[in-house]
């Protein structure tokens, strides 16, 4: 038998088996009578995502295709079935009412080979519940007030960061400057570190952060593969966090913890609270020591999450808010008038209480989060079979569900004229008139964003500090209408957000 004949004898049956396997896999939703987007091997529904399309654009295409057809739609991540929730009542069931059926996110992590990936956002089951209960007291009003002191100190540096652009008349890359501000804030509040990103126009932590959030096409495919083939990925020892990021971050956390413990240094920051959980098992001073303590790796993983999730999402919200204010001068003036009025009533100081009184500013932030949610999708996994109301479908255990936050926020049937920036969508009356789950920038239910209140405080402070002294207009370097950077895992404007700035 010739070599060619041998190859054909071996390869053709293998190809036939592969074809049959893929055909069966991609028939999953048809077999269950669920309207669906037919997947293509190897990326399933997500072909071109990360190269031609942003992740949220792929989701939005499916959302709009089936919105008038069905409360749900089937999709495929590689060959794994994924269910897209379209109906808001189903979203509410999954996130809140029947949360115990959908407790986990299904985000890949590998505690053994990649300890920084095993943080509160990704871990599952009883371990998640334990850590969530332990960490929740770290974000009470009292703890956030302590952290706010650091925010205010760095705010002065943030304001001075605009000086050279005012004096030279050159445009400012808003996202870059906002990242330096939130990096310095989170670095201080999380670890007591002086990152000095604003003073030095960059820092090592910012460089590391860029590696985490701006993945190339190969890394994006790897993330999709790890999410859809979790067990295989763990057996292969695949990692979410690059080795150099892990090494740098572990050294920072361990070094800071060792220094504090050896020198009895106490600070009112997030790391100090994590150290209390490691040494005492509780963050409350009045409680007795608990046997349920966390390990050093768990300390590092939670610190990693707080830093990278906090600095990137907050800088995204802050930069888009200032862009929208620059694009809508009447709204900018109205917001500035409120900031000045409230500051006058609080002795000219931006205090924790003053920010709570800035209600229109809060509407501005919420409208920004509606139009440009930093995280455009929510994920949940069924941890047991579940009969989904409004449908004939029983979801199998292990099925991933996706909630298209960006699509919901930009749905004209929910928000008329959705591309118009209108903070009045978030008056108490307007909120009351909408479905409870029409606004999901931080998720909802027991697994919502634990740092939501701190993030909102940081963004509100940044806007108030700048508007009290500066006026913003859009520079021609900004590509309007905005386009998404398809390579970014979060919401990011292609070409950047460039503003002109002047003192008032």
ROMARTOR-121179 format. One record per residue (C-alpha): residue number from 1; x, y, z; residue in three letters. Coordinates in nm, 3 decimals. Each point is the difference from the previous one (the first is absolute). Last residue first. Example, Ala and Ser with C-alpha at 12.3 -4.5 7.8 and 13.67 -1.06 7.14 Angstrom:
> 2; 1.367; -0.106; 0.714; SER
> 1; -0.137; -0.344; 0.066; ALA
This chain:
> 504; -1.282; 7.838; 3.391; UNK
> 503; 0.332; -0.163; -0.085; UNK
> 502; 0.024; -0.159; -0.343; UNK
> 501; 0.009; -0.357; -0.137; UNK
> 500; -0.014; -0.147; -0.350; UNK
> 499; -0.100; -0.364; -0.006; UNK
> 498; 0.130; -0.318; -0.167; UNK
> 497; -0.177; -0.332; 0.066; UNK
> 496; 0.208; -0.279; -0.155; UNK
> 495; 0.058; -0.129; -0.354; UNK
> 494; -0.261; -0.274; 0.036; UNK
> 493; -0.206; 0.066; 0.311; UNK
> 492; 0.021; -0.266; 0.272; UNK
> 491; -0.264; -0.221; 0.160; UNK
> 490; 0.172; -0.299; 0.165; UNK
> 489; 0.177; -0.302; -0.154; UNK
> 488; 0.181; 0.231; -0.242; UNK
> 487; 0.095; -0.125; -0.347; UNK
> 486; -0.320; 0.130; -0.163; UNK
> 485; 0.078; 0.362; 0.091; UNK
> 484; -0.354; 0.133; -0.021; UNK
> 483; -0.097; 0.281; -0.234; UNK
> 482; -0.113; 0.346; 0.108; UNK
> 481; -0.195; 0.220; -0.237; UNK
> 480; 0.225; 0.196; 0.010; UNK
> 479; 0.368; -0.099; -0.013; UNK
> 478; 0.172; 0.223; 0.256; UNK
> 477; 0.284; 0.201; -0.157; UNK
> 476; -0.245; 0.284; -0.064; UNK
> 475; 0.014; 0.087; 0.371; UNK
> 474; -0.319; -0.018; 0.207; UNK
> 473; -0.050; 0.281; 0.253; UNK
> 472; 0.073; 0.008; 0.373; UNK
> 471; -0.016; 0.277; 0.261; UNK
> 470; 0.213; -0.009; 0.313; UNK
> 469; -0.001; 0.098; 0.368; UNK
> 468; -0.315; -0.138; 0.168; UNK
> 467; -0.048; -0.237; -0.293; UNK
> 466; 0.327; -0.180; 0.078; UNK
> 465; -0.057; -0.075; 0.368; UNK
> 464; -0.365; -0.090; -0.055; UNK
> 463; 0.080; -0.244; -0.283; UNK
> 462; 0.275; -0.179; 0.194; UNK
> 461; -0.208; -0.016; 0.318; UNK
> 460; -0.297; -0.151; -0.181; UNK
> 459; 0.227; -0.265; -0.154; UNK
> 458; 0.162; -0.093; 0.333; UNK
> 457; -0.332; -0.010; 0.186; UNK
> 456; -0.158; -0.217; -0.269; UNK
> 455; 0.291; -0.245; 0.019; UNK
> 454; -0.015; -0.016; 0.381; UNK
> 453; -0.372; -0.071; -0.006; UNK
> 452; 0.031; -0.273; -0.263; UNK
> 451; 0.288; -0.190; 0.164; UNK
> 450; -0.196; -0.321; 0.062; UNK
> 449; -0.122; -0.015; -0.360; UNK
> 448; -0.317; -0.212; -0.005; UNK
> 447; 0.005; -0.368; 0.096; UNK
> 446; -0.276; 0.012; 0.263; UNK
> 445; -0.238; 0.164; -0.249; UNK
> 444; 0.085; 0.250; -0.268; UNK
> 443; 0.260; 0.080; -0.264; UNK
> 442; 0.215; 0.310; 0.046; UNK
> 441; -0.096; 0.183; -0.323; UNK
> 440; -0.346; -0.165; 0.003; UNK
> 439; -0.276; 0.244; -0.090; UNK
> 438; -0.321; -0.142; -0.155; UNK
> 437; -0.029; -0.249; 0.284; UNK
> 436; -0.258; 0.178; 0.218; UNK
> 435; -0.218; 0.066; -0.303; UNK
> 434; -0.054; 0.369; -0.059; UNK
> 433; -0.250; 0.252; 0.146; UNK
> 432; 0.171; 0.013; 0.341; UNK
> 431; 0.330; 0.100; -0.161; UNK
> 430; -0.171; 0.286; -0.184; UNK
> 429; -0.166; 0.124; 0.320; UNK
> 428; 0.322; -0.014; 0.204; UNK
> 427; 0.178; 0.202; -0.272; UNK
> 426; 0.234; -0.221; -0.196; UNK
> 425; -0.116; 0.053; -0.359; UNK
> 424; 0.049; 0.368; 0.079; UNK
> 423; 0.372; -0.058; -0.056; UNK
> 422; -0.058; 0.012; -0.379; UNK
> 421; 0.280; -0.093; -0.241; UNK
> 420; -0.176; -0.077; -0.327; UNK
> 419; 0.099; -0.336; -0.150; UNK
> 418; -0.304; -0.175; 0.154; UNK
> 417; -0.266; 0.209; -0.178; UNK
> 416; -0.263; -0.168; 0.218; UNK
> 415; 0.152; -0.211; 0.283; UNK
> 414; -0.184; -0.331; 0.042; UNK
> 413; -0.140; -0.035; -0.352; UNK
> 412; 0.313; 0.175; -0.133; UNK
> 411; 0.224; -0.277; 0.136; UNK
> 410; 0.341; 0.151; 0.084; UNK
> 409; 0.013; -0.106; 0.366; UNK
> 408; -0.138; -0.346; -0.083; UNK
> 407; 0.258; -0.050; -0.276; UNK
> 406; 0.284; 0.117; 0.224; UNK
> 405; -0.105; -0.237; 0.281; UNK
> 404; -0.029; -0.309; -0.221; UNK
> 403; -0.076; -0.267; 0.265; UNK
> 402; 0.176; -0.328; -0.071; UNK
> 401; -0.091; -0.347; 0.123; UNK
> 400; 0.243; -0.292; 0.017; UNK
> 399; -0.136; -0.355; 0.023; UNK
> 398; 0.165; -0.212; 0.271; UNK
> 397; -0.321; -0.171; 0.114; UNK
> 396; -0.248; -0.015; -0.284; UNK
> 395; -0.252; 0.277; -0.059; UNK
> 394; -0.357; -0.130; -0.030; UNK
> 393; -0.158; 0.181; -0.293; UNK
> 392; -0.369; 0.036; -0.082; UNK
> 391; 0.022; 0.377; 0.039; UNK
> 390; -0.163; 0.285; 0.194; UNK
> 389; 0.147; -0.156; 0.318; UNK
> 388; 0.335; -0.179; -0.017; UNK
> 387; -0.001; -0.347; 0.152; UNK
> 386; 0.332; -0.039; 0.180; UNK
> 385; 0.248; -0.288; 0.021; UNK
> 384; 0.275; 0.061; 0.258; UNK
> 383; 0.306; 0.229; 0.031; UNK
> 382; -0.120; 0.208; -0.296; UNK
> 381; 0.280; 0.235; -0.101; UNK
> 380; -0.012; 0.381; 0.002; UNK
> 379; 0.169; 0.268; -0.208; UNK
> 378; -0.062; 0.374; -0.025; UNK
> 377; 0.086; 0.209; -0.305; UNK
> 376; 0.108; 0.354; -0.089; UNK
> 375; 0.250; 0.070; 0.277; UNK
> 374; 0.101; 0.368; -0.027; UNK
> 373; -0.366; 0.098; -0.064; UNK
> 372; 0.009; 0.284; -0.257; UNK
> 371; -0.356; 0.128; -0.055; UNK
> 370; -0.145; -0.121; 0.328; UNK
> 369; 0.315; 0.060; 0.203; UNK
> 368; 0.015; 0.356; -0.135; UNK
> 367; -0.367; 0.050; 0.088; UNK
> 366; 0.076; -0.122; 0.351; UNK
> 365; 0.294; 0.239; 0.038; UNK
> 364; -0.207; 0.297; -0.119; UNK
> 363; -0.286; -0.099; 0.233; UNK
> 362; 0.251; -0.008; 0.288; UNK
> 361; 0.112; 0.350; -0.097; UNK
> 360; -0.366; 0.104; 0.019; UNK
> 359; -0.017; -0.133; 0.357; UNK
> 358; 0.307; 0.179; 0.136; UNK
> 357; -0.099; -0.027; 0.368; UNK
> 356; 0.180; -0.334; 0.045; UNK
> 355; 0.314; 0.164; -0.137; UNK
> 354; -0.018; 0.265; 0.272; UNK
> 353; -0.028; -0.267; 0.272; UNK
> 352; 0.325; -0.171; -0.106; UNK
> 351; 0.165; 0.342; -0.013; UNK
> 350; 0.098; 0.220; -0.293; UNK
> 349; 0.093; 0.310; 0.200; UNK
> 348; -0.120; 0.356; -0.072; UNK
> 347; -0.148; 0.038; 0.347; UNK
> 346; -0.270; -0.262; -0.054; UNK
> 345; -0.289; 0.224; -0.113; UNK
> 344; 0.224; 0.173; -0.253; UNK
> 343; 0.106; -0.343; -0.125; UNK
> 342; -0.365; -0.090; -0.062; UNK
> 341; -0.063; 0.313; -0.211; UNK
> 340; 0.328; -0.039; -0.190; UNK
> 339; -0.070; -0.365; -0.089; UNK
> 338; -0.361; 0.081; -0.096; UNK
> 337; 0.109; 0.282; -0.232; UNK
> 336; 0.267; -0.227; -0.153; UNK
> 335; -0.261; -0.265; -0.081; UNK
> 334; -0.229; 0.256; -0.167; UNK
> 333; 0.293; 0.144; -0.195; UNK
> 332; 0.110; -0.344; -0.122; UNK
> 331; -0.360; -0.088; -0.092; UNK
> 330; -0.023; 0.314; -0.214; UNK
> 329; 0.342; -0.071; -0.154; UNK
> 328; -0.093; -0.345; -0.126; UNK
> 327; 0.302; -0.148; -0.181; UNK
> 326; 0.241; 0.104; 0.277; UNK
> 325; -0.238; -0.153; 0.255; UNK
> 324; -0.011; -0.320; -0.209; UNK
> 323; 0.381; -0.013; -0.016; UNK
> 322; 0.025; 0.065; 0.374; UNK
> 321; -0.234; -0.292; 0.072; UNK
> 320; 0.189; -0.224; -0.246; UNK
> 319; 0.329; 0.072; 0.178; UNK
> 318; -0.142; -0.064; 0.347; UNK
> 317; -0.177; -0.323; -0.093; UNK
> 316; 0.310; -0.145; -0.168; UNK
> 315; 0.226; 0.117; 0.283; UNK
> 314; -0.230; -0.175; 0.248; UNK
> 313; -0.005; -0.325; -0.199; UNK
> 312; 0.379; -0.009; -0.035; UNK
> 311; 0.102; 0.097; 0.354; UNK
> 310; -0.249; -0.216; 0.185; UNK
> 309; 0.022; -0.324; -0.195; UNK
> 308; 0.380; 0.013; 0.008; UNK
> 307; 0.045; 0.104; 0.363; UNK
> 306; -0.287; -0.174; 0.175; UNK
> 305; 0.056; -0.321; -0.196; UNK
> 304; 0.374; -0.012; 0.074; UNK
> 303; -0.064; 0.074; 0.368; UNK
> 302; -0.247; -0.288; 0.009; UNK
> 301; 0.254; -0.235; -0.163; UNK
> 300; 0.288; 0.113; 0.225; UNK
> 299; -0.198; -0.061; 0.319; UNK
> 298; -0.113; -0.337; -0.136; UNK
> 297; 0.362; -0.097; -0.066; UNK
> 296; 0.089; 0.104; 0.357; UNK
> 295; -0.272; -0.228; 0.132; UNK
> 294; -0.339; 0.094; 0.144; UNK
> 293; -0.126; -0.063; 0.352; UNK
> 292; -0.302; -0.192; 0.123; UNK
> 291; 0.114; -0.090; 0.352; UNK
> 290; -0.138; 0.333; 0.122; UNK
> 289; 0.151; 0.248; 0.244; UNK
> 288; -0.258; 0.183; 0.209; UNK
> 287; -0.201; 0.288; -0.144; UNK
> 286; 0.032; 0.361; 0.121; UNK
> 285; 0.268; 0.092; -0.254; UNK
> 284; -0.213; -0.112; -0.297; UNK
> 283; 0.206; -0.114; -0.297; UNK
> 282; -0.021; -0.369; 0.094; UNK
> 281; 0.211; -0.318; -0.031; UNK
> 280; 0.273; 0.126; 0.235; UNK
> 279; 0.330; -0.025; -0.188; UNK
> 278; -0.107; -0.040; -0.362; UNK
> 277; -0.329; 0.187; 0.037; UNK
> 276; 0.185; 0.279; 0.182; UNK
> 275; 0.254; 0.008; -0.283; UNK
> 274; -0.287; 0.041; -0.246; UNK
> 273; -0.121; 0.300; 0.201; UNK
> 272; 0.349; 0.152; -0.006; UNK
> 271; 0.013; -0.061; -0.376; UNK
> 270; -0.322; 0.197; -0.049; UNK
> 269; 0.128; 0.314; 0.169; UNK
> 268; -0.009; 0.176; 0.336; UNK
> 267; 0.367; -0.057; 0.081; UNK
> 266; 0.186; -0.174; 0.283; UNK
> 265; 0.377; -0.063; 0.008; UNK
> 264; 0.118; -0.247; 0.268; UNK
> 263; 0.353; 0.000; -0.143; UNK
> 262; 0.027; -0.372; -0.077; UNK
> 261; -0.368; -0.034; -0.093; UNK
> 260; -0.005; 0.311; -0.217; UNK
> 259; 0.320; -0.083; -0.187; UNK
> 258; -0.104; -0.362; -0.057; UNK
> 257; -0.341; 0.108; -0.136; UNK
> 256; 0.158; 0.255; -0.236; UNK
> 255; 0.256; -0.247; -0.132; UNK
> 254; -0.258; -0.275; -0.042; UNK
> 253; -0.233; 0.233; -0.193; UNK
> 252; 0.264; 0.155; -0.227; UNK
> 251; 0.180; -0.331; -0.062; UNK
> 250; -0.323; -0.177; -0.085; UNK
> 249; -0.086; 0.279; -0.244; UNK
> 248; 0.328; -0.008; -0.187; UNK
> 247; 0.016; -0.380; -0.024; UNK
> 246; -0.363; -0.032; -0.107; UNK
> 245; 0.035; 0.272; -0.265; UNK
> 244; 0.320; -0.162; -0.132; UNK
> 243; -0.175; -0.338; -0.022; UNK
> 242; -0.299; 0.128; -0.198; UNK
> 241; -0.337; -0.026; 0.182; UNK
> 240; -0.263; -0.231; -0.149; UNK
> 239; 0.209; -0.317; 0.022; UNK
> 238; -0.023; -0.340; -0.167; UNK
> 237; 0.111; -0.299; 0.210; UNK
> 236; -0.094; -0.253; -0.271; UNK
> 235; -0.224; -0.178; 0.249; UNK
> 234; -0.156; 0.336; 0.087; UNK
> 233; -0.063; 0.078; -0.369; UNK
> 232; -0.159; -0.342; -0.058; UNK
> 231; -0.235; 0.058; 0.295; UNK
> 230; -0.102; 0.350; -0.109; UNK
> 229; -0.066; -0.056; -0.371; UNK
> 228; -0.240; 0.289; -0.077; UNK
> 227; 0.167; 0.262; 0.220; UNK
> 226; 0.354; -0.121; -0.074; UNK
> 225; -0.067; -0.001; -0.377; UNK
> 224; -0.152; 0.350; 0.002; UNK
> 223; 0.295; 0.128; 0.208; UNK
> 222; 0.250; -0.166; -0.239; UNK
> 221; -0.177; 0.153; -0.301; UNK
> 220; 0.033; 0.342; 0.164; UNK
> 219; 0.369; -0.065; 0.073; UNK
> 218; 0.058; -0.083; -0.367; UNK
> 217; -0.194; 0.307; -0.116; UNK
> 216; 0.208; 0.234; 0.222; UNK
> 215; -0.093; 0.082; 0.359; UNK
> 214; -0.031; 0.358; 0.114; UNK
> 213; -0.128; -0.038; 0.356; UNK
> 212; 0.266; -0.196; 0.188; UNK
> 211; 0.306; 0.117; -0.191; UNK
> 210; -0.111; 0.362; 0.034; UNK
> 209; -0.025; -0.048; 0.376; UNK
> 208; 0.368; -0.095; 0.020; UNK
> 207; 0.096; 0.325; -0.169; UNK
> 206; -0.228; 0.191; 0.237; UNK
> 205; 0.157; -0.177; 0.299; UNK
> 204; 0.347; 0.092; -0.124; UNK
> 203; -0.093; 0.366; 0.007; UNK
> 202; -0.103; 0.283; -0.230; UNK
> 201; 0.006; 0.376; -0.038; UNK
> 200; 0.256; 0.027; 0.282; UNK
> 199; -0.205; 0.231; 0.222; UNK
> 198; -0.335; -0.155; -0.096; UNK
> 197; 0.124; -0.360; 0.023; UNK
> 196; 0.153; 0.071; 0.342; UNK
> 195; -0.065; -0.362; 0.109; UNK
> 194; 0.021; 0.096; 0.367; UNK
> 193; -0.105; -0.332; 0.150; UNK
> 192; -0.233; -0.032; 0.299; UNK
> 191; -0.109; -0.333; -0.142; UNK
> 190; -0.363; 0.020; -0.106; UNK
> 189; -0.089; 0.361; 0.074; UNK
> 188; 0.336; 0.137; -0.119; UNK
> 187; 0.034; -0.215; -0.311; UNK
> 186; -0.372; 0.044; -0.067; UNK
> 185; 0.030; 0.379; 0.006; UNK
> 184; 0.329; 0.012; -0.192; UNK
> 183; -0.133; -0.234; -0.269; UNK
> 182; -0.329; 0.193; -0.010; UNK
> 181; 0.185; 0.327; -0.070; UNK
> 180; 0.247; -0.151; -0.247; UNK
> 179; -0.286; -0.170; -0.184; UNK
> 178; -0.190; 0.329; -0.021; UNK
> 177; 0.306; 0.162; -0.162; UNK
> 176; 0.026; -0.274; -0.263; UNK
> 175; -0.375; -0.003; -0.063; UNK
> 174; -0.009; 0.377; -0.049; UNK
> 173; 0.269; 0.033; -0.262; UNK
> 172; 0.033; 0.376; 0.044; UNK
> 171; -0.004; 0.252; -0.282; UNK
> 170; 0.269; 0.271; -0.025; UNK
> 169; -0.064; 0.360; 0.108; UNK
> 168; 0.350; 0.016; 0.148; UNK
> 167; -0.104; 0.149; 0.333; UNK
> 166; -0.322; -0.199; 0.040; UNK
> 165; 0.170; -0.322; -0.111; UNK
> 164; 0.289; 0.059; 0.243; UNK
> 163; -0.241; 0.060; 0.288; UNK
> 162; -0.218; -0.309; -0.054; UNK
> 161; 0.203; -0.222; 0.234; UNK
> 160; -0.044; 0.267; 0.268; UNK
> 159; -0.363; -0.112; 0.037; UNK
> 158; 0.105; -0.363; 0.039; UNK
> 157; 0.265; 0.099; 0.256; UNK
> 156; -0.268; 0.174; 0.207; UNK
> 155; -0.225; -0.306; -0.029; UNK
> 154; 0.276; -0.221; 0.143; UNK
> 153; -0.058; 0.139; 0.350; UNK
> 152; -0.378; -0.027; -0.040; UNK
> 151; 0.013; -0.367; -0.097; UNK
> 150; 0.224; -0.077; 0.297; UNK
> 149; -0.254; 0.152; 0.240; UNK
> 148; -0.272; -0.198; -0.180; UNK
> 147; 0.152; -0.327; 0.128; UNK
> 146; -0.106; 0.087; 0.355; UNK
> 145; -0.350; 0.089; -0.117; UNK
> 144; -0.015; -0.331; -0.191; UNK
> 143; 0.061; -0.193; 0.324; UNK
> 142; -0.280; 0.184; 0.182; UNK
> 141; -0.245; -0.032; -0.289; UNK
> 140; 0.053; -0.378; -0.014; UNK
> 139; 0.226; -0.144; -0.268; UNK
> 138; 0.233; -0.215; 0.211; UNK
> 137; -0.304; -0.158; 0.171; UNK
> 136; -0.076; -0.195; -0.322; UNK
> 135; 0.340; -0.173; -0.007; UNK
> 134; -0.066; -0.290; 0.240; UNK
> 133; -0.351; -0.070; -0.128; UNK
> 132; 0.123; 0.009; -0.361; UNK
> 131; 0.293; -0.224; 0.089; UNK
> 130; -0.220; -0.272; 0.155; UNK
> 129; -0.262; 0.019; -0.275; UNK
> 128; 0.269; -0.026; -0.270; UNK
> 127; 0.158; -0.303; 0.170; UNK
> 126; -0.343; -0.158; 0.038; UNK
> 125; -0.058; 0.000; -0.373; UNK
> 124; 0.226; 0.178; -0.246; UNK
> 123; 0.306; 0.217; -0.050; UNK
> 122; 0.007; 0.254; -0.286; UNK
> 121; -0.081; 0.348; 0.132; UNK
> 120; 0.117; -0.072; 0.356; UNK
> 119; 0.350; -0.096; -0.109; UNK
> 118; 0.156; -0.324; -0.122; UNK
> 117; 0.181; 0.151; -0.302; UNK
> 116; 0.286; 0.123; 0.220; UNK
> 115; 0.082; -0.363; 0.095; UNK
> 114; 0.083; -0.114; -0.356; UNK
> 113; 0.131; -0.358; 0.011; UNK
> 112; -0.204; -0.138; 0.291; UNK
> 111; -0.286; 0.252; 0.017; UNK
> 110; -0.077; -0.023; -0.371; UNK
> 109; -0.280; 0.234; -0.101; UNK
> 108; -0.248; 0.007; -0.286; UNK
> 107; -0.314; 0.213; 0.032; UNK
> 106; -0.310; -0.217; 0.037; UNK
> 105; -0.175; 0.276; 0.190; UNK
> 104; -0.131; -0.210; 0.288; UNK
> 103; -0.316; 0.021; 0.212; UNK
> 102; -0.252; -0.075; -0.272; UNK
> 101; -0.247; -0.241; 0.165; UNK
> 100; 0.042; 0.174; 0.335; UNK
> 99; -0.074; 0.334; -0.171; UNK
> 98; -0.359; -0.095; -0.068; UNK
> 97; -0.159; 0.337; 0.076; UNK
> 96; 0.312; 0.215; -0.044; UNK
> 95; 0.230; -0.035; -0.301; UNK
> 94; -0.177; -0.284; -0.186; UNK
> 93; -0.357; 0.106; 0.072; UNK
> 92; 0.073; 0.368; -0.067; UNK
> 91; 0.155; -0.078; -0.339; UNK
> 90; -0.304; -0.217; -0.079; UNK
> 89; -0.223; 0.297; 0.080; UNK
> 88; 0.220; 0.216; -0.224; UNK
> 87; -0.057; -0.217; -0.310; UNK
> 86; 0.309; -0.036; -0.217; UNK
> 85; 0.207; -0.267; 0.175; UNK
> 84; 0.268; -0.150; -0.225; UNK
> 83; 0.057; -0.373; 0.054; UNK
> 82; 0.344; -0.146; -0.070; UNK
> 81; 0.068; -0.341; -0.156; UNK
> 80; 0.364; -0.115; -0.007; UNK
> 79; 0.163; -0.064; -0.339; UNK
> 78; 0.220; 0.315; -0.010; UNK
> 77; -0.236; 0.222; 0.202; UNK
> 76; -0.334; -0.077; -0.165; UNK
> 75; -0.324; 0.199; 0.007; UNK
> 74; -0.366; -0.066; 0.072; UNK
> 73; -0.255; 0.277; 0.039; UNK
> 72; -0.247; 0.082; 0.276; UNK
> 71; -0.322; 0.203; 0.042; UNK
> 70; -0.081; -0.083; -0.365; UNK
> 69; -0.078; 0.156; -0.337; UNK
> 68; -0.006; 0.375; 0.050; UNK
> 67; 0.341; 0.005; 0.170; UNK
> 66; 0.146; -0.275; -0.223; UNK
> 65; 0.219; 0.187; -0.248; UNK
> 64; 0.052; 0.296; 0.232; UNK
> 63; 0.148; -0.213; 0.279; UNK
> 62; 0.207; -0.207; -0.246; UNK
> 61; 0.165; 0.310; -0.149; UNK
> 60; 0.035; 0.153; 0.346; UNK
> 59; 0.198; -0.299; 0.128; UNK
> 58; 0.248; 0.029; -0.286; UNK
> 57; 0.021; 0.374; 0.058; UNK
> 56; 0.062; -0.055; 0.373; UNK
> 55; 0.305; -0.217; -0.074; UNK
> 54; 0.144; 0.271; -0.226; UNK
> 53; 0.004; -0.088; -0.368; UNK
> 52; 0.254; -0.034; -0.280; UNK
> 51; 0.305; -0.143; 0.183; UNK
> 50; -0.110; -0.068; 0.359; UNK
> 49; -0.317; -0.174; -0.114; UNK
> 48; 0.035; -0.116; -0.361; UNK
> 47; -0.182; -0.329; 0.064; UNK
> 46; -0.179; 0.022; 0.335; UNK
> 45; -0.308; -0.207; -0.080; UNK
> 44; 0.210; -0.319; -0.005; UNK
> 43; 0.369; 0.084; 0.013; UNK
> 42; 0.145; -0.318; -0.163; UNK
> 41; -0.227; -0.095; -0.175; UNK
> 40; -0.303; 0.200; -0.104; UNK
> 39; -0.305; 0.042; 0.218; UNK
> 38; -0.359; 0.031; -0.114; UNK
> 37; -0.162; 0.299; 0.177; UNK
> 36; -0.298; -0.134; 0.185; UNK
> 35; -0.375; -0.027; 0.045; UNK
> 34; -0.051; -0.274; 0.265; UNK
> 33; -0.187; -0.311; -0.117; UNK
> 32; 0.204; -0.228; 0.231; UNK
> 31; 0.161; -0.201; -0.284; UNK
> 30; 0.061; 0.329; -0.180; UNK
> 29; 0.191; 0.123; 0.305; UNK
> 28; 0.243; -0.293; 0.009; UNK
> 27; 0.036; -0.044; -0.378; UNK
> 26; 0.345; 0.161; 0.005; UNK
> 25; 0.137; -0.283; 0.216; UNK
> 24; -0.149; -0.273; -0.220; UNK
> 23; 0.140; 0.156; -0.317; UNK
> 22; 0.336; 0.048; 0.171; UNK
> 21; 0.020; -0.368; 0.101; UNK
> 20; -0.115; -0.123; -0.341; UNK
> 19; 0.258; 0.219; -0.175; UNK
> 18; 0.275; -0.114; 0.238; UNK
> 17; -0.094; -0.366; -0.060; UNK
> 16; 0.011; 0.050; -0.375; UNK
> 15; 0.332; 0.179; 0.024; UNK
> 14; 0.140; -0.292; 0.199; UNK
> 13; -0.144; -0.247; -0.253; UNK
> 12; 0.168; 0.195; -0.283; UNK
> 11; 0.335; 0.035; 0.177; UNK
> 10; 0.093; -0.362; 0.064; UNK
> 9; -0.077; -0.163; -0.335; UNK
> 8; 0.095; 0.318; -0.182; UNK
> 7; 0.338; 0.000; 0.172; UNK
> 6; 0.053; -0.367; -0.080; UNK
> 5; -0.099; 0.055; -0.362; UNK
> 4; 0.243; 0.291; -0.027; UNK
> 3; 0.281; -0.206; 0.156; UNK
> 2; -0.060; -0.277; -0.252; UNK
> 1; -0.140; -0.341; 0.099; UNK
